Amino acid sequence: MSAELDNVIELTDAEAELYDRQIRLWGLDSQKRLRAARILIIGVNGFGAEVAKNVILAGVKSMTLLDDRDVTRLDICSQFLAPKDAIGKNRAEASLERAQSLNPMVDVVADTESVDKKEDSYFSNFDVVCASQCSITQLKRINSLCRKYNVKFFAGDVWGMFGYTFADLGTHEFVEDIVQSQKIDPSEGGDVSSHKEKYENVTTTVKKTFNFVPFENILDVNQLPKEGEPYYLMRILLNYREKHGHDPLPSDRDGDPLKEESAAIIKKYSLGNKLDNLISENLFAQISPVCAIVGGVMGQEIIKTVSQKQAPHNNLFIFNPDTMCGKILCLGQKKE
């Protein structure tokens, strides 16, 4: 991450007034780090729009919306930054006006070039990269370059009622507030004759460090914790995108390609009928409420990472379409 984030950046009076609530929530130093952060959002779909909204409102320095795709009818169901009459127009450009209006103090720009055409050094211009609607090959490349340039990397997607977020923050340092109950010494005040012990809550700020692994490390996991089966759903859908160049469409609901990818994963990991409920769920297009949930999680993780306040998810968050609950999995770590 850019060394600029560690420098003292003074907020203007207007910024201090606008971000007053946030400063009270996570502190002035954290807000200054946010104010210096340069964010890249790759893929301005419904999920990407939710992430962009949350991060722009938090008050970063700049945000670049990178997308070479055009707005489609499917986008209108979940992509609230693009107007309904923008079908056929570039998705990043169509989202620019509404994204900028969220916070005039953030510099928001649209980039209509394909991510594959970007030079390696392009990614060094940012402090955080968040990639959506990318193939496995693209995610590996972007993640590798982020590691090379010390840029925080996030990936995430929503398919129908299912979604995930992933983080590779390298070696990430942060502070965490720990609240502990402490016994009050009677000699420091109070009724010394009382036999009842009294306690008060004391908050201590503790510095911590997490080590993260790259995206490729989580792509072939044999053993999962309890309720971790949605991970395999992520694998099926990413494999489908890698092979076919697009996500399953509503018109493909009864098609063979998705069934074939599902069967391959089920056979490889001997899953039997463990995925039956998940595969039968709606996995087509993006559902607006799920984009709001998963995109909200991603936005909060980016804010925590940049502000260096509180522990980030290490490293995979999955939203189960069967239970409507999320779960954090720590995958791909080397066992000590």
Summary of the structure (lengths in Angstrom):
residues: 336
radius of gyration: 22.1
end to end distance: 27.4
largest distance: 79.2
contacts: 1071
relative contact order: 0.16
helix: 42%
strand: 22%
